[in-house]
């Protein structure tokens, strides 16, 4: 799933570790989500959306087709 | 469940494994000469105690991990269980058919092989599938650098060898093996330290 996580994180001046701490996951998980290698669960996606005060659909975009 | 602190987890596992090695070296050989079945059984089961503690630590680590960590742990354990199950099946049929001779001691290797396959599979998942590195699981400040881990293990092996020698046990092979393992780790650390300092100087 494509996502704007890295763009939003960098706009807030947070490192992957900072964001990981805020949503209580490991830095590895944040990295895997940002690189599109892992799709987060719904609760984690909601947590991330709350951090950036955005809707899930503006952060995560499912693959077409 | 609270996320486990890697440094504390690594220390606890290192201590438990050292106790396991100490028990295997110092107490387990007494099984053969022990008098009475209850004492024999107790001595034979002694190494199980630190291993049960390590299993408990691992379970807590898995339950305290985040969703991706739990996925990699459980996938790796699934693969390891399958591999060990298949190997056991093959060994069992070969032994039952009289093709190979296997005694009960081979069962001791089930858990180490399980852990080896689990570790390799998890490493592969983290690095090749999810694009991370094993050290990314945690904040670098919370984990013990690998040099310190090897130094700790070398020190603990040296301590076990010292107790072994102090007891006056005459198994020179085992004592030599322990001293060799500790010394090899020490040499490795010295070489790594020299390379690290040279890298800094450049």
HADDOCK unambig.tbl for C-alpha pairs under 7 A between the chains (distance, minus, plus):
assign (segid A and resid 25 and name CA) (segid B and resid 66 and name CA) 5.40 0.50 0.50
assign (segid A and resid 26 and name CA) (segid B and resid 66 and name CA) 6.86 0.50 0.50
assign (segid A and resid 26 and name CA) (segid B and resid 137 and name CA) 5.51 0.50 0.50
assign (segid A and resid 26 and name CA) (segid B and resid 138 and name CA) 5.97 0.50 0.50
assign (segid A and resid 27 and name CA) (segid B and resid 136 and name CA) 5.96 0.50 0.50
assign (segid A and resid 27 and name CA) (segid B and resid 137 and name CA) 6.17 0.50 0.50
assign (segid A and resid 27 and name CA) (segid B and resid 138 and name CA) 6.50 0.50 0.50
assign (segid A and resid 28 and name CA) (segid B and resid 132 and name CA) 5.85 0.50 0.50
assign (segid A and resid 28 and name CA) (segid B and resid 136 and name CA) 5.16 0.50 0.50
assign (segid A and resid 28 and name CA) (segid B and resid 137 and name CA) 5.49 0.50 0.50
assign (segid A and resid 29 and name CA) (segid B and resid 68 and name CA) 6.07 0.50 0.50
assign (segid A and resid 32 and name CA) (segid B and resid 130 and name CA) 5.51 0.50 0.50
assign (segid A and resid 32 and name CA) (segid B and resid 131 and name CA) 6.28 0.50 0.50
assign (segid A and resid 32 and name CA) (segid B and resid 132 and name CA) 6.89 0.50 0.50
assign (segid A and resid 37 and name CA) (segid B and resid 130 and name CA) 5.33 0.50 0.50
assign (segid A and resid 38 and name CA) (segid B and resid 130 and name CA) 6.68 0.50 0.50
